Amino acid sequence: MLARGAEAQRPTAGGRALAAGDPTRAAAEFLKEAGAGHAKDTAFYNAGTAALQAGRLAVARGALAQAAKSLDPALRYRALYNLGLASLLAARADTSRQEELLDDATDRLRQALLLEPSSARAKWNLELAERRRPPTPPQSGGGGNPPPPSGGPQAPQPRPPQPEPQDLTQSQAEQILNSMERRERQTREEQQRRMAGSSGGVKDW
């Protein structure tokens, strides 16, 4: 869930925006709080978590990276966990930087596990990130056998819908990933239809 500071009794502008179902505005309001120095680590964490819910992955990663510097182990763990998930989702959306983003997701989730070794959610997402990384190419001229692939079938990943304002659980992450895969498939199909129409093919209406 969102971290709460000493001002938890009075809902802030970010908290009110979340309650109104507007995580994008909530993220902006929480970033203002961080900039003003009000419970800075907590505000960055809340901003990143709200941005993650809104699908603003670049904003989420930037804010959560700041929150991950917190000296509070519990807040640091939650920030690292959500940061790993944000990088995992961003890797699906940005194929040109996929390997870099998957490396970041793996690093962040490993750091989260150092703080909470029993976290099943962090372990599950770490395994997912490692499975999505491309296998190491065989070394030329060595004559040895190439290393085996790093895992089974690749799981889908996506653009987040609007989950509850909290740390994302394994089932929520899975739902988000499946949702993005459907959206990506629909986009590909639409592009194929447009290409068929522009090349004089049979129109689909």
KABELWO-V504817 format. One record per pair of residues at least 12 apart in sequence whose C-alpha atoms are under 10 Angstrom apart, sorted by the first residue. I is the first residue (numbers start at 0). J is the second residue. Records with the same first field share a line. If there is no record, write none. Layout:
I=J + J
This chain:
0=45 + 48 + 77 + 163 + 164 + 165 + 166 + 167
1=14 + 41 + 42 + 44 + 45 + 46 + 47 + 48 + 49 + 74 + 77 + 163 + 164 + 165 + 166
2=40 + 41 + 42 + 43 + 44 + 45 + 48 + 73 + 74 + 77 + 78 + 165 + 166
3=38 + 41 + 42 + 44 + 45
4=37 + 38 + 39 + 40 + 41 + 42
5=37 + 38
6=37 + 38
11=25 + 28 + 29 + 32
12=24 + 25 + 26 + 27 + 28 + 29 + 31 + 32
13=25 + 26 + 27 + 28 + 29 + 30 + 31 + 32 + 42 + 45 + 46 + 49
14=26 + 28 + 29 + 45 + 49 + 164
15=28
16=28 + 29 + 49
17=49 + 163 + 164
18=164
20=53 + 161 + 163 + 164
21=49 + 50 + 52 + 53 + 161
22=46 + 48 + 49 + 50 + 51 + 52 + 53 + 54 + 55 + 161 + 162 + 163 + 164
23=46 + 49 + 50 + 51 + 52 + 53 + 54 + 55 + 58
24=46 + 49 + 50 + 53
25=45 + 46 + 47 + 48 + 49 + 50 + 53
26=42 + 43 + 44 + 45 + 46 + 47 + 48 + 49 + 50 + 51 + 52 + 53 + 55 + 58 + 59 + 62
27=46 + 47 + 49 + 50 + 58
28=42 + 45 + 46
29=41 + 42 + 43 + 44 + 45 + 46 + 47 + 49 + 50 + 62
30=42 + 43 + 44 + 45 + 46 + 47 + 58 + 62
31=43 + 46
32=45 + 46
33=45 + 46 + 62 + 65 + 66
39=65 + 66 + 69
40=62 + 63 + 65 + 66 + 67 + 68 + 69 + 70 + 71 + 74 + 75 + 78
41=63 + 65 + 66 + 69 + 71 + 74 + 75 + 78
42=62 + 63 + 65 + 66
43=59 + 61 + 62 + 63 + 64 + 65 + 66 + 67 + 69 + 78
44=59 + 62 + 63 + 64 + 65 + 66 + 67 + 69 + 74 + 75 + 77 + 78 + 79 + 81 + 82
45=59 + 62 + 63 + 66 + 78 + 164 + 165
46=58 + 59 + 60 + 61 + 62 + 63 + 66
47=59 + 60 + 61 + 62 + 63 + 64 + 65 + 66 + 78 + 81 + 82 + 85
48=60 + 62 + 63 + 77 + 78 + 81 + 82 + 85 + 164 + 165 + 166 + 167
49=62 + 161 + 162 + 163 + 164 + 165
50=62 + 63 + 85 + 159
51=63 + 81 + 82 + 84 + 85 + 88 + 158 + 159 + 160 + 161 + 162 + 164 + 166 + 167
52=85 + 158 + 159 + 160 + 161 + 162 + 163 + 164 + 165 + 166 + 167 + 175
53=158 + 159 + 160 + 161 + 162
54=85 + 88 + 89 + 157 + 158 + 159 + 160 + 161
55=85 + 89 + 158 + 159
56=82 + 84 + 85 + 86 + 87 + 88 + 89 + 92 + 158 + 159
57=85 + 86 + 89
58=85
59=81 + 82 + 85 + 86
60=78 + 79 + 81 + 82 + 83 + 84 + 85 + 86 + 89
61=82 + 85
62=78 + 82
63=75 + 77 + 78 + 79 + 80 + 81 + 82 + 83 + 85
64=78 + 79 + 81 + 82 + 83 + 107
65=78 + 79
66=78 + 79 + 82
67=79 + 80 + 81 + 82 + 107 + 110 + 111
72=111 + 114 + 115
73=111 + 114 + 115
75=110 + 111 + 114
76=107 + 108 + 110 + 111 + 112 + 113 + 114 + 115 + 118 + 121
77=111 + 114 + 115 + 121 + 165 + 166 + 167
78=107 + 108 + 111 + 166
79=104 + 106 + 107 + 108 + 109 + 110 + 111 + 112 + 114 + 121
80=104 + 107 + 108 + 109 + 110 + 111 + 112 + 115 + 118 + 120 + 121 + 124 + 125 + 166 + 167
81=104 + 107 + 108 + 111 + 121 + 165 + 166 + 167 + 168
82=103 + 104 + 106 + 107 + 108 + 111
83=100 + 101 + 102 + 103 + 104 + 105 + 106 + 107 + 108 + 109 + 110 + 111 + 121 + 124 + 125 + 128
84=101 + 103 + 104 + 105 + 107 + 108 + 121 + 124 + 125 + 128 + 166 + 167 + 172
85=100 + 103 + 104 + 158 + 159
86=99 + 100 + 101 + 102 + 103 + 104 + 105 + 107 + 108 + 128
87=100 + 101 + 102 + 103 + 104 + 105 + 108 + 124 + 125 + 127 + 128 + 131 + 156 + 157 + 176
88=100 + 101 + 104 + 128 + 155 + 156 + 157 + 158 + 159 + 172 + 175 + 176 + 179
89=101 + 104 + 156 + 157 + 158
90=102 + 103 + 104 + 128 + 131 + 132 + 156 + 157
91=131 + 155 + 156 + 157 + 158 + 176 + 179 + 180 + 183
92=156 + 157 + 158 + 179 + 183
97=131 + 132 + 133
98=131 + 132 + 133
99=132
100=128 + 132
101=125 + 127 + 128 + 129 + 130 + 131 + 132 + 133
102=128 + 129 + 132
103=128
104=124 + 125 + 127 + 128 + 129
105=121 + 124 + 125 + 126 + 127 + 128 + 129 + 132
106=125 + 128
107=121 + 125
108=120 + 121 + 122 + 123 + 124 + 125 + 126 + 128
109=121 + 122 + 124 + 125
111=125
112=125
119=168 + 169
120=166 + 167 + 168 + 169 + 170 + 172
121=168 + 169
122=169
123=168 + 169 + 172
124=168 + 169 + 172 + 173
126=149 + 150
127=150 + 151 + 153 + 154 + 155 + 156
128=153 + 154
129=149 + 150 + 153
130=148 + 149 + 150 + 151 + 152 + 153 + 154
131=149 + 150 + 151 + 152 + 153 + 154 + 155 + 156
132=148 + 149 + 150 + 153
133=148 + 149 + 150
134=146 + 147 + 148 + 149 + 150
135=147 + 148 + 149
136=148
154=173 + 176 + 177 + 180
155=173 + 174 + 175 + 176 + 177 + 178 + 179 + 180 + 181 + 183
156=172 + 173 + 174 + 175 + 176 + 177 + 178 + 179 + 180 + 181 + 183
157=172 + 173 + 174 + 175 + 176 + 177 + 178 + 179 + 180 + 181 + 182 + 183
158=175 + 176 + 177 + 178 + 179 + 180 + 181 + 182 + 183
159=171 + 172 + 174 + 175 + 176 + 177 + 178 + 179
160=174 + 175 + 176 + 178 + 179
161=175
162=174 + 175
